[in-house]
Amino acid sequence: MTNQYSTATYDAIGERFEAFTDTASQRAVETKTFFHMVGDVKDKSVLDLACGFGYFGRELYHQGASKVVGVDISASMIDLARQESLRNQESIEYHVSDICHLGTLGKFDLITAAWLFNYAESPAQLDQMFQVAANNLAPGGRLVAYTVEPTFQLQRGNFTKYGVHVLTEDAHEGGFRHHAEFVTEPPSAFTFHRWSRERYELAIMKAGFSRLQWQKPIISPAERAKHPNGYWDDFERNCLQTGLICTL
Ligand SMILES: C[S@@+](CC[C@H](N)C(=O)[O-])C[C@H]1O[C@@H](n2cnc3c(N)ncnc32)[C@H](O)[C@@H]1O
């Protein structure tokens, strides 16, 4: 059943998520870290899981990826992605699907998944998502993900000034379920899940990946210079985000 906090709320959030990415300071750190992890995509095929309005896939297309396919569970987000790609004459394929039930679209050199795994509502779904990623990767291919940092704790401080206001934190199936809002006008309610590093690593191993590496968010000197001294202290002390690279 869906409610205002359901993970399917992106149909309701729609363009407000794009507005969030334009204003939230955490997004600049996310994108910097994400492209650092991805590296050179020239002539690589890319599958962008939980592509939303298509931002990362479209960027990688312009960086020279040979093929880009985006998938998202939200028909509204895929509509936005399609419109944007049409406007920019980008030859990108989009599908509406729950990643847990995606099946195999091909064998891609690179899979990206920015903010997918934190929408796994149970350890079983986390396993399914990593298995789908592994099934769609070519041998030696990489999965580059961005997700909720396992060690975040609401009692240690909020993330509001960086763009996400966390409202609740409840134990859930061995991890935590959080209700939160993107700091948009009006606020956009959503639910995310926080799984332990160990639970991620188990799902990654079970899916058949041979290596994994956690990547701390990178705050560039330029990003630091945009804000008063100490602005990023809370971000670094109780971070809500992390990068993750898995190699098949
Ligand atoms: C925070 S947005 C991120 C979008 C995009 N990756 C970006 O960073 O710009 C999260 C996206 O995950 C999608 N999503 C959540 N659960 C999903 C699932 N089970 N399968 C596919 N997409 C999912 C949502 O619809 C939403 O578009």
The ligand as an SDF file (V2000), in Angstrom:
LIG
                    3D

 27 29  0  0  0  0  0  0  0  0999 V2000
   16.7300   10.2050   -5.2380 C   0  0  0  0  0  0  0  0  0  0  0  0
   16.1120    9.6840   -6.8140 S   0  0  0  0  0  0  0  0  0  0  0  0
   17.6290    9.5500   -7.6960 C   0  0  0  0  0  0  0  0  0  0  0  0
   17.4990    9.6710   -9.1840 C   0  0  0  0  0  0  0  0  0  0  0  0
   18.8190    9.7030   -9.9410 C   0  0  0  0  0  0  0  0  0  0  0  0
   19.5960    8.4790   -9.7500 N   0  0  0  0  0  0  0  0  0  0  0  0
   19.6300   10.9030   -9.5270 C   0  0  0  0  0  0  0  0  0  0  0  0
   20.4530   10.7790   -8.6080 O   0  0  0  0  0  0  0  0  0  0  0  0
   19.3980   11.9890  -10.0940 O   0  0  0  0  0  0  0  0  0  0  0  0
   15.7170    7.9930   -6.5100 C   0  0  0  0  0  0  0  0  0  0  0  0
   15.0250    7.2990   -7.6620 C   0  0  0  0  0  0  0  0  0  0  0  0
   14.9280    5.9090   -7.3530 O   0  0  0  0  0  0  0  0  0  0  0  0
   13.7430    5.4090   -7.9220 C   0  0  0  0  0  0  0  0  0  0  0  0
   13.4300    4.1130   -7.2940 N   0  0  0  0  0  0  0  0  0  0  0  0
   13.1370    3.8550   -6.0090 C   0  0  0  0  0  0  0  0  0  0  0  0
   12.9400    2.5350   -5.8220 N   0  0  0  0  0  0  0  0  0  0  0  0
   13.1310    1.9360   -7.0370 C   0  0  0  0  0  0  0  0  0  0  0  0
   13.0640    0.5990   -7.4980 C   0  0  0  0  0  0  0  0  0  0  0  0
   12.7530   -0.4050   -6.6680 N   0  0  0  0  0  0  0  0  0  0  0  0
   13.2960    0.3440   -8.8130 N   0  0  0  0  0  0  0  0  0  0  0  0
   13.5750    1.3720   -9.6640 C   0  0  0  0  0  0  0  0  0  0  0  0
   13.6720    2.6680   -9.2700 N   0  0  0  0  0  0  0  0  0  0  0  0
   13.4540    2.9500   -7.9770 C   0  0  0  0  0  0  0  0  0  0  0  0
   12.7340    6.5280   -7.6530 C   0  0  0  0  0  0  0  0  0  0  0  0
   11.5820    6.4340   -8.4650 O   0  0  0  0  0  0  0  0  0  0  0  0
   13.6060    7.7720   -7.9190 C   0  0  0  0  0  0  0  0  0  0  0  0
   13.4800    8.2240   -9.2440 O   0  0  0  0  0  0  0  0  0  0  0  0
  1  2  1  0
  2  3  1  0
  2 10  1  0
  3  4  1  0
  4  5  1  0
  5  6  1  0
  5  7  1  0
  7  8  2  0
  7  9  1  0
 10 11  1  0
 11 12  1  0
 11 26  1  0
 12 13  1  0
 13 14  1  0
 13 24  1  0
 14 15  1  0
 14 23  1  0
 15 16  2  0
 16 17  1  0
 17 18  1  0
 17 23  2  0
 18 19  1  0
 18 20  2  0
 20 21  1  0
 21 22  2  0
 22 23  1  0
 24 25  1  0
 24 26  1  0
 26 27  1  0
M  CHG  2   2   1   9  -1
M  END
$$$$
